[in-house]
Amino acid sequence: MDLLTNLVAWLNAAANAIGGVLLAPVGALPGTLSATLVAIVSGVVLLLAFKYTSNQKAIKRVRADIKANLLALKLFKESARVALDAQGRILAGAFWLAVYAIVPILVMAVPVLLLITQLALWYQHRPLHGGEDAVVTVKLGGSTEAPWPDVRLEPTDALEVKTGPVRVQSKREICWDVVARQPGYHRLVFGVDGQVYHKEFAVGDGFMRVSAQRPGRALKDVAENPAEKPFGQDSPVQAIEVAYPMRASWTSGTDKWVYYWFIVSFVSAFCFKGVFKVNI
């Protein structure tokens, strides 16, 4: 499992380098426009990936056979034998279309998941506005009975500590209620028993690349939070999280952006399949 976590972390680093460049225009565009353009481009790219990783000749042959049997159903609907035979061939054709789609789906699965996690950095949360407060949480390793280390949030112009630190004994967490002050990308610095740990912190309006959590070694957390390097297995800090606000929008808002991306990219692929001569 640790090997798989390391692999995901390495893939995240590569995706960050590519996504940081390709998705940079998102920060300068209105949400609906950027979400639509990204979905359209994604749909076309995935369509081309399907074309070059699938057996197009076999898919074309199966589709032609399905059309022929649909026509047979229409022409010979009075004949039960012909109708049953045509229906059986149609079902067999649908089965083979699913089989021929397995390889492209497997090839595209990892790139699509990486793309979704990169898009989530832009659409899943919004940055804090100046004067807005949020909770910053440090999750410590070890059992609940273990001694608590000395944990400090170093002073910075990016925020003002309103309340804290507050210890949550049952979860082994330390929380601060902070108020955002200076716009921009910042780095929070935490001192834990003389060791230094960092966390990204975003303040501003519009669209910014927001990392809600710097994860530990849990595979799910590493996969869902790609922007920052995960903490080591033996690190006294296992996660640092900023409770950023949700983004309200039907096209580029929290959670809803995923459905919008999926629908628009699917429609885009369907519209362009004739242009690129792709059999699906």
Backbone torsions as a table, in degrees:
resi	resn	phi	psi	omega
1	MET	NA	-38.2	179.4
2	ASP	-66.2	-35.7	176.6
3	LEU	-63.4	-41.6	178.5
4	LEU	-65.5	-39.2	177.6
5	THR	-62.8	-41.5	177.4
6	ASN	-63.4	-38.5	178.7
7	LEU	-64.3	-44.8	178.6
8	VAL	-62.9	-40.9	178.6
9	ALA	-62.9	-38.9	178.5
10	TRP	-67.3	-42.1	177.2
11	LEU	-63.2	-38.8	177.3
12	ASN	-61.3	-41.1	179.9
13	ALA	-62.5	-42.1	177.9
14	ALA	-66.5	-42.4	179.2
15	ALA	-65.1	-35.7	177.4
16	ASN	-62.6	-42.1	-179.1
17	ALA	-64.5	-42.6	-179.1
18	ILE	-75.9	-47.9	-177.9
19	GLY	-64.8	-32.5	178.9
20	GLY	-61.0	-30.3	179.4
21	VAL	-88.2	-51.4	-174.1
22	LEU	-69.1	-32.0	-177.4
23	LEU	-98.1	3.9	179.6
24	ALA	-56.5	-37.1	178.6
25	PRO	-60.2	-19.5	178.7
26	VAL	-56.4	-36.0	-178.6
27	GLY	-67.9	-17.2	-176.9
28	ALA	-106.3	-2.4	-175.3
29	LEU	-112.7	154.9	171.7
30	PRO	-60.8	150.5	-173.5
31	GLY	-57.5	-48.3	-177.8
32	THR	-63.3	-41.1	-179.8
33	LEU	-65.2	-47.1	-178.7
34	SER	-65.4	-42.4	-179.7
35	ALA	-63.4	-37.4	179.8
36	THR	-70.2	-45.4	-179.8
37	LEU	-63.4	-43.1	179.3
38	VAL	-62.2	-41.8	-179.4
39	ALA	-66.6	-41.0	179.5
40	ILE	-64.0	-48.1	178.9
41	VAL	-61.9	-41.4	178.6
42	SER	-60.5	-44.3	-179.6
43	GLY	-61.0	-42.4	179.7
44	VAL	-66.8	-44.1	-179.8
45	VAL	-63.1	-43.4	179.1
46	LEU	-67.2	-34.6	175.8
47	LEU	-61.7	-45.8	178.5
48	LEU	-66.2	-37.3	177.0
49	ALA	-63.2	-39.3	177.2
50	PHE	-63.9	-40.9	-178.7
51	LYS	-60.4	-44.6	-172.5
52	TYR	-91.0	-2.3	176.6
53	THR	-115.4	0.0	-179.2
54	SER	-112.3	164.0	176.3
55	ASN	-85.7	87.5	-174.2
56	GLN	-64.6	-36.4	179.9
57	LYS	-64.8	-43.2	-179.9
58	ALA	-67.1	-41.2	178.5
59	ILE	-62.9	-41.8	178.9
60	LYS	-62.9	-40.7	179.9
61	ARG	-65.3	-42.9	179.8
62	VAL	-65.6	-41.3	179.5
63	ARG	-64.5	-38.7	177.2
64	ALA	-63.6	-39.1	178.8
65	ASP	-66.4	-38.6	177.9
66	ILE	-64.4	-43.2	178.6
67	LYS	-62.2	-39.8	179.7
68	ALA	-64.4	-40.3	-179.8
69	ASN	-73.2	-31.7	173.1
70	LEU	-64.3	-39.3	177.2
71	LEU	-66.1	-39.2	178.1
72	ALA	-62.4	-38.5	176.9
73	LEU	-60.8	-37.7	-178.5
74	LYS	-74.0	-39.9	-174.8
75	LEU	-80.2	-33.1	-174.7
76	PHE	-119.9	43.2	-177.5
77	LYS	-68.9	-17.9	177.7
78	GLU	-77.3	-19.5	-178.1
79	SER	-94.7	113.5	-178.9
80	ALA	-64.8	-39.5	-178.2
81	ARG	-63.5	-46.6	-180.0
82	VAL	-65.1	-40.3	-179.1
83	ALA	-64.3	-44.5	179.2
84	LEU	-65.2	-40.3	179.0
85	ASP	-64.3	-42.0	179.9
86	ALA	-66.0	-40.4	179.0
87	GLN	-64.5	-39.8	177.3
88	GLY	-62.6	-41.0	178.9
89	ARG	-67.5	-35.3	178.1
90	ILE	-65.5	-43.6	178.0
91	LEU	-63.8	-40.4	177.7
92	ALA	-64.0	-38.8	177.8
93	GLY	-63.9	-41.7	177.6
94	ALA	-62.0	-38.4	178.0
95	PHE	-62.1	-46.2	-178.2
96	TRP	-69.0	-31.2	174.4
97	LEU	-63.0	-40.4	177.6
98	ALA	-65.0	-39.6	179.3
99	VAL	-64.1	-43.9	-178.4
100	TYR	-68.8	-17.7	179.6
101	ALA	-86.0	-11.0	-175.3
102	ILE	-62.9	-48.4	-177.7
103	VAL	-60.9	-50.5	177.8
104	PRO	-58.8	-38.5	179.9
105	ILE	-63.9	-42.8	178.9
106	LEU	-65.0	-39.0	180.0
107	VAL	-66.1	-38.9	-174.8
108	MET	-87.6	-13.0	-172.7
109	ALA	-57.6	-52.3	-177.1
110	VAL	-65.7	-48.6	177.6
111	PRO	-58.1	-38.0	179.8
112	VAL	-66.5	-43.1	178.4
113	LEU	-62.9	-40.5	177.7
114	LEU	-64.8	-40.3	177.9
115	LEU	-62.4	-43.9	-178.9
116	ILE	-61.8	-42.4	179.9
117	THR	-68.3	-31.7	176.2
118	GLN	-69.9	-40.9	178.0
119	LEU	-65.7	-33.6	179.4
120	ALA	-61.8	-29.8	178.2
121	LEU	-63.1	-26.2	-179.3
122	TRP	-94.9	-35.2	-169.6
123	TYR	-109.5	-22.7	-172.9
124	GLN	-72.1	-34.3	178.1
125	HIS	-133.0	161.1	171.7
126	ARG	-112.0	155.5	177.8
127	PRO	-69.5	162.5	175.6
128	LEU	-72.0	141.1	172.7
129	HIS	-84.1	156.5	176.5
130	GLY	-57.7	129.6	-178.8
131	GLY	88.6	-5.8	-179.8
132	GLU	-88.9	145.4	-178.4
133	ASP	-106.0	158.9	178.6
134	ALA	-155.8	162.9	179.1
135	VAL	-98.8	128.8	174.7
136	VAL	-106.7	127.2	-174.4
137	THR	-123.9	130.9	173.1
138	VAL	-108.6	121.1	177.4
139	LYS	-99.2	124.0	-177.2
140	LEU	-95.3	152.8	174.3
141	GLY	-82.0	175.2	179.0
142	GLY	92.2	171.0	-179.8
143	SER	-79.8	164.4	-178.9
144	THR	-67.3	-20.3	179.8
145	GLU	-87.5	-10.3	-177.3
146	ALA	-68.5	151.6	177.9
147	PRO	-59.6	146.5	-180.0
148	TRP	-87.6	131.6	176.0
149	PRO	-75.6	166.9	175.2
150	ASP	-81.1	112.3	-176.1
151	VAL	-116.0	126.4	-178.9
152	ARG	-129.8	139.4	169.9
153	LEU	-97.3	112.6	-175.2
154	GLU	-67.4	143.5	178.8
155	PRO	-61.3	143.8	178.8
156	THR	-152.6	154.8	178.1
157	ASP	-72.1	-13.4	-175.7
158	ALA	-71.8	-26.0	-175.1
159	LEU	-152.0	167.5	174.6
160	GLU	-126.7	129.7	179.5
161	VAL	-76.1	121.0	-179.2
162	LYS	-91.5	-44.8	179.4
163	THR	-144.1	143.3	174.0
164	GLY	121.4	172.4	6.6
165	PRO	-77.3	145.3	177.5
166	VAL	-119.5	127.1	-179.7
167	ARG	-90.1	133.7	173.1
168	VAL	-108.6	95.7	-170.2
169	GLN	-58.0	-44.8	-174.0
170	SER	-66.4	-26.6	-179.0
171	LYS	-106.6	-2.7	-176.5
172	ARG	53.7	52.7	-179.3
173	GLU	-125.1	151.3	174.6
174	ILE	-123.5	128.5	-173.0
175	CYS	-122.4	147.8	172.0
176	TRP	-129.0	138.8	169.7
177	ASP	-97.7	115.5	-173.4
178	VAL	-119.5	158.3	176.8
179	VAL	-116.0	125.1	-179.9
180	ALA	-69.9	140.4	-177.4
181	ARG	-123.3	-63.4	-170.5
182	GLN	-99.2	125.2	-179.7
183	PRO	-64.4	150.5	176.4
184	GLY	125.0	-177.3	174.9
185	TYR	-91.5	130.0	-177.9
186	HIS	-129.6	169.5	177.6
187	ARG	-125.3	113.8	175.6
188	LEU	-76.7	139.6	-178.2
189	VAL	-117.2	125.2	179.3
190	PHE	-116.4	132.0	173.6
191	GLY	-101.8	123.1	-179.5
192	VAL	-125.3	102.7	-178.4
193	ASP	50.4	45.5	177.0
194	GLY	86.8	-10.1	176.8
195	GLN	-96.9	152.1	-175.1
196	VAL	-111.8	134.6	177.9
197	TYR	-131.8	150.1	-174.2
198	HIS	-123.3	157.1	175.2
199	LYS	-149.0	134.6	177.0
200	GLU	-67.1	150.4	-178.2
201	PHE	-146.2	121.7	-174.2
202	ALA	-113.9	129.4	178.1
203	VAL	-131.5	130.2	178.2
204	GLY	158.6	-178.3	177.9
205	ASP	-105.1	168.4	177.2
206	GLY	73.6	-150.3	-177.2
207	PHE	-102.6	126.0	175.8
208	MET	-133.3	153.5	177.1
209	ARG	-76.1	111.4	-170.1
210	VAL	-113.8	122.6	175.1
211	SER	-103.1	108.1	-176.1
212	ALA	-74.5	-29.6	-175.5
213	GLN	-142.9	136.9	163.9
214	ARG	-95.5	113.5	-167.2
215	PRO	-84.8	169.9	170.3
216	GLY	-91.4	-138.5	-175.3
217	ARG	-101.3	3.0	177.0
218	ALA	-66.2	127.9	-175.4
219	LEU	-57.1	-44.0	-178.9
220	LYS	-60.7	-44.3	-179.0
221	ASP	-66.5	-40.4	179.4
222	VAL	-65.2	-40.3	-180.0
223	ALA	-67.3	-36.7	-175.3
224	GLU	-86.3	-14.7	-177.9
225	ASN	-128.4	80.6	-170.8
226	PRO	-84.1	-14.3	-166.7
227	ALA	-69.8	-31.9	-173.7
228	GLU	-120.7	149.0	-179.3
229	LYS	-63.5	130.7	179.6
230	PRO	-68.8	155.5	177.1
231	PHE	-72.4	153.6	179.7
232	GLY	-71.9	163.7	-178.1
233	GLN	-59.6	-36.8	-175.9
234	ASP	-98.0	7.8	-178.9
235	SER	-69.0	139.0	176.7
236	PRO	-67.6	-20.8	175.7
237	VAL	-102.6	127.0	-177.0
238	GLN	-108.6	-11.8	175.0
239	ALA	-173.6	147.4	171.0
240	ILE	-130.7	127.4	-173.7
241	GLU	-129.5	140.3	172.5
242	VAL	-114.0	126.3	-177.7
243	ALA	-83.2	78.5	178.8
244	TYR	-70.0	152.2	178.7
245	PRO	-69.3	158.1	173.8
246	MET	-75.9	153.8	177.8
247	ARG	-99.8	128.6	-176.8
248	ALA	-95.6	108.1	176.1
249	SER	-170.7	144.3	178.2
250	TRP	-78.8	-17.8	-177.1
251	THR	-110.8	-30.6	-176.2
252	SER	-136.9	28.9	-178.6
253	GLY	-101.1	173.5	-177.5
254	THR	-53.5	127.4	179.5
255	ASP	68.3	-41.6	-176.7
256	LYS	-67.0	-28.4	-178.2
257	TRP	-59.9	-31.2	-178.9
258	VAL	-63.9	-45.7	-179.8
259	TYR	-65.9	-42.0	179.5
260	TYR	-62.6	-44.4	179.1
261	TRP	-60.1	-45.0	-178.4
262	PHE	-62.9	-47.2	-176.7
263	ILE	-65.1	-48.2	-176.8
264	VAL	-67.8	-39.2	179.0
265	SER	-66.9	-36.9	177.6
266	PHE	-65.8	-46.7	178.6
267	VAL	-63.1	-40.4	178.5
268	SER	-61.0	-45.7	179.0
269	ALA	-62.0	-42.0	179.9
270	PHE	-64.1	-39.8	-179.0
271	CYS	-69.3	-32.0	-175.9
272	PHE	-95.2	-2.4	-176.6
273	LYS	-65.3	-30.4	176.0
274	GLY	-73.3	-36.1	-180.0
275	VAL	-63.5	-42.3	-177.3
276	PHE	-97.0	5.5	177.1
277	LYS	53.6	57.1	179.9
278	VAL	-108.7	129.8	174.0
279	ASN	-95.1	124.6	-177.7
280	ILE	-117.1	NA	NA
